[in-house]
Amino acid sequence: MTVGLIENESLLALGTCVIAVDEVGTIKWLSPQLERFLGVGAIGQDLAKFEREIDSSMIGLALDCANVPVYPLRGAWLRRSDGERVFVGSPGPDSKSKMVSLGLSSSDFLSGDPWTRFLILTDEAVSSQAEAKKRVDELKSHRGEFESARDEMRDARRAALNMLQNVEVERKRADRALRDLETAQSDLIRASRNAGMAEVVTGVLHNVGNILNSVNVSVTVVADKLRRSKATRLVQVADLFAENAGDLATFMTEDEKGRLIPSYLARLARILCEEKESVLDELSGLISNVDHIKQIVSMQQSYTGLSGVKERAVLCELVEDAIKINTTGFGRQGVEIVRDFADLPPILIDRHKLLQILVNLLSNAKAAVSQNKIGEKTIRVQIGRDDSGTAFIGVLDNGIGIPQEDLTRIFAHGFTTREEGHGFGLHSSALAAKEFGGKLTASSEGSGLGSTFTLLVPLNLEDPA
């Protein structure tokens, strides 16, 4: 410590008050003035025992001393490479002149009234001992206020520390809440995806159900025609031939029944050809419906990230296909279909999504007009372009109409006004229209006044190449 001692003593040239402390704050050395002031016993003690903070950038250190609130020193801390800190400073700049003006020697200053020292070191403007005594008395009278202010500062500091602790607690709670929120968000995403998948499945079942109704009707018609087929009459003719196998020539020329067989077979052949054409027509529609069911199921692969395939489509042909799918129901309900088709060029679009929408719209229109007990049941289907050049398909019916309060909910998932309905068809149709860049809207003048559904279709013209 010899080198350190010499260095610390040399710092006296910069100030009269020098304190050297090690890296943990233990006092290692004091200048003579501070040693007389704090006492030799201060060496080896923790500086924190004497040190106080002062709210002033001009004062680097304040020391407790003999019942005086603080003993302020002005100066600065210097850091050494070995981890020690050295404070170099001095009392207020006018302390010496004040001591002279008050008639105090250095020994008097150190051994005298500590309040007077406080006045000198804090640059209090006093010019005589009497004035100093008066000022000291004033300070002493406010000592309670000083101590109260000190206590308030301590309480404020304690409150600030508590607040910081509370902030840290709240931060940890916020971190936990954020983690819980992230977990909940992940759960919500999974739940939303599952709900979306369920919605897709529901839409598939609804659309397939519509077509299966037509399939069922077609199968019933074919079965009925086969049961009532005239083909059984051929068995009767064959039996006559078998009975007269010994002399067919005589039977065909002289027997009354035999002479009628050629003309009868000609008429029967025409009837069987008509039956064949009718059954083939029903089977063609049945095959078309089964193919559409297959395409609807395949189309749902788009939900897993596969985009729908765009194909060449002529709108009037697609509308006719949708009418054909519902044609048996139209005939059974006595519904008249009125066509109003404009001539539009072929477009590129997901044909099966568009057909799915049209089947739903026509099926709903059929249900709406079927509830009309009196008057004609008419569905008008329009194809054209609006003022902006966008293609549209309109399905207008004179059915039961839609109340105004339901128009805003008509496309909501699960909303339906039909007892047997599920509320999936229009919702899935609106989503399908949005997927290929279109839009589905509804309008009605109210209950009993019919309704209009309009599907806007983007005119993605077919590539001429």
Secondary structure, 3 states (H helix, E strand, C coil): CHHHHHHHHHHHHCCCEEEEECCCCEEEEECHHHHHHHCHHHCCCEHHHCEECCCCCCCCEEEEECCEEEEEEEEEEEECCCCCEEEEEECCCCHHHHHHHCCCCHHHHHHCCHHHHHHHHCCCCCCCHHHHHHHHHHHHHCHHHHHHHHHHHHHHHHHHHHHHHHHHHHHHHHHHHHHHHHHHHHHHHHHHHHHHHHHHHHHHHHHHHHHHHHHHHHHHHHHHHHHCCCCHHHHHHHHHHHHCHHHHHHHHHHCHHHHHHHHHHHHHHHHHHHHHHHHHHHHHHHHHHHHHHHHHHHHHHHHHCCCCCCEEECHHHHHHHHHHHHHHHHHHHCCEEEEEECCCCCEEECHHHHHHHHHHHHHHHHHHHHCCCCCCCEEEEEEEECCCCCEEEEEEECCCCCCHHHHCCCCCCCCCCCCCCCCCHHHHHHHHHHHCCCEEEEECCCCCCCEEEEEEECCCECCCC
